[in-house]
Structures are given as C-alpha cells and as structure tokens.
C-alpha cells in the first residue's frame, strides 16, 4: 500500500501540470477565438454585412420583377395600340373626349344623375 500511495502522489503531481497546460491552452484558444469571432460578426466581411447585403439583394430582385411586369404590361399595350383600332377609339373617347363626325355629346350634371 505504501508503494501505491507514493505512486499516487507522483501521478497527482503530474496531473497538476497537465491540467495547468490544458487550462492555458483553453485560455489561449479563447483569447484567439474572441477576436476572430468579432471579426467574422462585426467586420465589413462579417455576418452582419452579409445579412444586410442579402436583404438588399432580395429587395433589388423584387424591384426587378416589378419593373419586368411593368415592361410586359407596356409592351402588351403597345401591341394593342398597333393592332386594335377599337381599343384606340375607346382610349380617344375616354381620355380625350373625342367624338365621331355627326355624333352629339350630352353632358349631364352630376346632381341630375344622382336625383334619378
């Protein structure tokens, strides 16, 4: 038993330096890890910037989609203006108050229309 105790004391003495080394390594790793993580999160190359850029990109894609829909709508209107004379006539009557020769336009007061 005496031999075991001596051996135990020897192993306890070796464990303390091993624990100290491990703690030092962990502390050093922590000290190195904190600035690296701070750089990754807060720098212009970091996570915050990436998220902001992704949101900007999504917004730009939405605006592009809206512009493409508007362009398609305008192209359809242009095609219709080139081919559909009834459409042109309707626009001329509604927007510009144009009439055909011999037609009469009757203007009604909005009060007269509401009373009927």
C-alpha positions as CSV (number, residue, x, y, z in Angstrom):
1,X,0.0,0.0,0.0
2,X,2.8,2.4,0.8
3,X,4.1,1.9,-2.7
4,X,0.7,2.8,-4.1
5,X,0.5,6.0,-2.2
6,X,3.9,7.1,-3.4
7,X,2.9,6.2,-6.9
8,X,-0.4,8.1,-6.4
9,X,1.4,11.2,-5.2
10,X,3.6,11.0,-8.2
11,X,0.7,10.8,-10.6
12,X,-1.1,13.7,-8.8
13,X,2.0,15.8,-9.2
14,X,2.0,15.1,-13.0
15,X,-1.8,15.8,-13.3
16,X,-1.5,19.3,-12.0
17,X,0.9,20.4,-14.7
18,X,-1.2,18.7,-17.3
19,X,-4.3,20.5,-16.0
20,X,-2.4,23.8,-16.0
21,X,-1.3,23.2,-19.6
22,X,-4.9,22.4,-20.7
23,X,-6.2,25.5,-18.9
24,X,-3.5,27.6,-20.5
25,X,-4.3,26.1,-23.9
26,X,-8.0,26.7,-23.5
27,X,-7.4,30.3,-22.3
28,X,-5.1,30.9,-25.2
29,X,-7.6,29.4,-27.6
30,X,-10.3,31.6,-26.1
31,X,-8.2,34.7,-26.4
32,X,-7.5,33.9,-30.0
33,X,-11.1,32.9,-30.8
34,X,-12.7,36.1,-29.4
35,X,-11.1,38.5,-32.0
36,X,-11.7,36.0,-34.8
37,X,-15.4,35.8,-33.9
38,X,-15.6,39.5,-33.5
39,X,-14.1,40.0,-37.0
40,X,-16.5,37.4,-38.5
41,X,-19.5,39.1,-37.0
42,X,-18.8,42.8,-37.0
43,X,-16.3,43.5,-39.8
44,X,-17.2,44.6,-43.3
45,X,-16.8,41.0,-44.3
46,X,-18.8,39.7,-41.4
47,X,-22.1,38.1,-40.8
48,X,-23.9,41.5,-40.3
49,X,-22.8,42.8,-43.6
50,X,-23.7,39.6,-45.3
51,X,-27.2,39.6,-43.9
52,X,-27.6,43.3,-44.9
53,X,-26.4,42.6,-48.4
54,X,-28.7,39.6,-48.8
55,X,-31.7,41.8,-47.8
56,X,-30.6,44.4,-50.3
57,X,-30.3,41.7,-53.0
58,X,-33.8,40.4,-52.2
59,X,-35.2,44.0,-52.4
60,X,-33.4,44.6,-55.7
61,X,-34.8,41.3,-57.1
62,X,-38.3,42.4,-56.1
63,X,-37.8,45.7,-57.8
64,X,-36.5,44.0,-61.0
65,X,-39.5,41.7,-61.0
66,X,-41.9,44.6,-60.7
67,X,-40.1,46.5,-63.5
68,X,-40.3,43.5,-65.7
69,X,-44.0,43.1,-65.1
70,X,-44.5,46.8,-65.9
71,X,-42.4,46.5,-69.1
72,X,-44.5,43.4,-70.1
73,X,-47.7,45.4,-69.5
74,X,-46.4,48.3,-71.5
75,X,-45.4,46.0,-74.4
76,X,-48.8,44.5,-74.4
77,X,-50.4,48.0,-74.6
78,X,-48.1,48.9,-77.4
79,X,-49.0,45.8,-79.4
80,X,-52.7,46.5,-78.7
81,X,-52.3,50.1,-80.0
82,X,-50.7,48.8,-83.2
83,X,-53.4,46.2,-83.9
84,X,-56.7,47.0,-82.1
85,X,-58.5,50.0,-83.6
86,X,-61.4,49.6,-81.3
87,X,-59.1,50.0,-78.3
88,X,-57.6,53.1,-79.8
89,X,-61.1,54.5,-80.4
90,X,-62.1,53.8,-76.8
91,X,-59.0,55.5,-75.4
92,X,-59.6,58.5,-77.6
93,X,-63.2,58.8,-76.4
94,X,-62.4,58.3,-72.7
95,X,-59.2,60.2,-72.3
96,X,-59.5,62.9,-74.8
97,X,-63.3,63.3,-75.2
98,X,-63.2,62.8,-78.9
99,X,-66.3,62.1,-80.9
100,X,-67.1,60.8,-84.4
101,X,-68.4,63.3,-87.0
102,X,-72.1,63.8,-86.6
103,X,-72.2,62.5,-83.0
104,X,-73.6,64.6,-80.2
105,X,-72.3,64.6,-76.7
106,X,-74.7,65.3,-73.9
107,X,-73.2,66.5,-70.6
108,X,-75.2,65.8,-67.5
109,X,-74.8,67.5,-64.2
110,X,-73.8,65.0,-61.5
111,X,-76.7,66.4,-59.4
112,X,-79.2,65.5,-62.1
113,X,-77.9,61.9,-62.3
114,X,-77.9,61.4,-58.6
115,X,-81.5,62.5,-58.2
116,X,-82.8,59.9,-60.7
